[in-house]
Amino acid sequence: MKKTSNILITISFLLFLLLPQAGLLFNFVGEGEEFQNRKLSPYPEISAESVFSSSFGLEMNSYIWDHFPLRSDLLKIDHWIDYHIFKDSPVPDKVLIGKEDTFFIYQSITKYPKNNLSSLNKYKEIFTKAAEIHRKRKPKIFFVFSPSKASLYPEFLPDSFKKKYLVGDKKFRSELEEYSGKTKNILLLWDAFNKRKNELSSKSPQTDIDKRLRYLFRPYDQHFHWETAIYQAKLIVDFLAPGKWKGETFNKYFTNYKYEKSEIEKRFFKIDLPEPYKEFIHKDFFSAFNIWQIGRKSPNGLEKYIEFKKKGPEKITPLNKNLVVIHDSFLFKSKYFITPFFKRSVFIKWKKHKVSDFFIPIIKNADIILLHGFESHFFAKLKSIEKILDNLGKKNSHHPLISLYQ
């Protein structure tokens, strides 16, 4: 029996070693870059110099392991074992698993708060400079900070991270609150979101889905779901255009449920986790808005925008102002609710466009500029904000995209 087991183990090991060669021979490879979220190693160039040096062997080794047949399936199995058997994060350098299976992005807990604290003086300098521009001339400049999951739900953080995170988070927020009181151009959403959190948690859930909706963040996700995005949009509209938003939310747009996998599962884990909470999606949702984004109308044009204004809880009378919003992913869903309250809106994503010179004329011709960011990563935008403020002091220059405002 022992001899038979040894033979089977040996055969299995040899078959495992032959998998890369079989894959190369039959062109059977792994799922590729989409699965692994990175650029895979290319096939090494063959030359006399590379073959007789160590570089060819190292490059070939990297190529084989990156394109290993069934590699993604083996990784899924490994991740499944880590999560379901050992209750560990399959990617501990990217995702932390907190209490009640709540997921947190590792860097948002360990790295970003430190960077924010070390950038406090730069924050103050920029807020003061923006307030001076705000008082002297158009455009009016506002800052909005979206709260992170950790700052709203610290009770779900792993105990080993909780205390240290809360110390830094409290200091950073207190500094921002002090300056927001002085400059009047900073919207911090923590207090409002904590109030909303308490309202939701105080409700007695009647159904399983009601219980799940008590969270501003879904446990498996990093970003807001639709109801939270609506709430954020209302806070921003009330800040920029007081009195324009009448009523609470646009709940009638969210009558259908559609299952979607957790974004963290799709980005990091790549495994079949327990079913995440359901997202609110309406099949006609996106066609109901006209978004002026980088000079481009929505596919259905202005008619749908007018239709949406009529469908609101009360008639929406847009503020006669041009709005430019430079934002990150925490405003992706909220922006669809902000747009109808302004004459024209342009939305520019920080990471994609990096506020290049191409967009400066658009920014300079706005009536209102909203600089939005996720609190834990706002420090990364400070150089771009400084560039914007510097350009606002210069004379307007002609640019083809100025036609957006004519």
Steps between C-alpha positions, in 0.01 A plus 500: 500500500780737593686416178187572292453837673860596432461409132180709471663797669802474269281477187288797616812707562643418157169588331500828686850577373394415144199735502694806375649303210160353412348846509765640266460203265119518477473879547306446823573786739349677799233772494750778445532859612133562569502241775833593654458881491852554368708480185626146450858409411559486122667210323878568526698593191733224388859600426843347550574753771180436695514121466854480634425736786267469796252757364330263254434237767360756744277658236379160380422400857294818550319440171414138584365581843298795372344288221479177693205282382217497754693761699189711563300196608773392739513855640124500548525175693784638709303821571188302584694291752656813656163671542257218573723255690755717677287822513795700369523754221632340180674832425594640844713776347190632318191405702446474875217289634342667798223398736181349358684434173534869419770574242737798512760610247834444676664828397198708603561378857877485521648748252258774400424642849875550560534683168207726585650592836837578346325724243298708746702817445452471124126450554479820704702695245276389214172561685613851595607577142169371361306710752682813384411428136145421614463846657654703217362361175318221323510206498398399847712207618373228731654184645302186583636200693321166473543289815669162485353173621749485788412846629126422495523139621809479724317240710559250217878560478732222617602570860869506407440800268209677667666707774787632287268586213253689719773716657620622161149528357377714792796741475461540124127566523534751785753701297269506198199596711693793646581631153155436358362731769739776394481481121134393452590323173559146631227237527588216736244222483593301812244648739214479250592142406526396865156649560368302204673188629324536836164555327541184294621286790206610718246363254362153560559301180191323372677290238849373430555768235386769747767382741764518230401853407586621849863541393637805319769269360430142402733279709676356192530831309718807524268751333150631566194318373224696328302610807814632669600674176161676490544614859848635422368682191231670706756620755717643221210670322379650830854631555544653153140602426298522825128446456521349150458137608144454624408167654728225625596252226396370160408154624252432221792455261614194694222248473700210355771293668793362309764272649858619459817353638694693760740751346777383731437145390535606137806719559698292746365167617379349172317228690138408567431665833168476681232697317557875553224750557293591198546823307214725391495521121220631282514401135424856380706675766795621296287617206301727732777759531690740281857515626729767359819304542809621312279675248290197414122472526329185614399264216134595530565873505325784675152346474581241767642771726174698475305179558694431817440849636126444456520161676663633815304515829450867423592703194875568491600854404873485421728761648613733220864407553762295317639229727834320460557200724840332522439177685607148579308173497298586812294742291434266206141428600425829677580712194185383321293668771707819518483589131129596472538781755740709290480666159796301371736254661838358405640202689874424483654201675823568688690184418406475135572855391731631775361849442726564204531836320236371260233553768623825656285724269190302600584539865568873467164565334295327768280688745546230763791257537454196720819315593389165633698217653484189711635608842768233530655579163450876470868571568585355157304781332673793669748569218222505244292732719796733539534511121132586463522783752810641329326500163190671633710811561604526136311667215259287299639352181306383195439129476266294275315357801396849613206445263352280773395815680383706201 
